[in-house]
Amino acid sequence: MTYETILTIGLMAAATITTRLGGLWLMGRIKMSPFVEKWFKSLPGALLTAIVTPTVLRGGSAEMIAAVAVILTMVKTKSLLLAMTIGVGVIFLIKNFSMLKE
């Protein structure tokens, strides 16, 4: 690695850390309204949905089946970790051991 590469990585890491710490510092000093507090609490679910939905819609039957398995697992158990594990497992099984291979 060159000196410029290491410097670039270091500066990018410093900018990322500064931004995150600055955001935490700032939000610790702002009184949030109930609406904003509710919005922040729902944000992780919305972001996860925004990331996963295009993959499911562009994917084939394996992705659709895995999405249904994840939704059913979440409804039944309320465990995000278990639901994600089930989803990954379903994709793995279908892509490697199924007649549904695409």
Beta strands, then each sheet from edge to edge (+ up, - down):
end
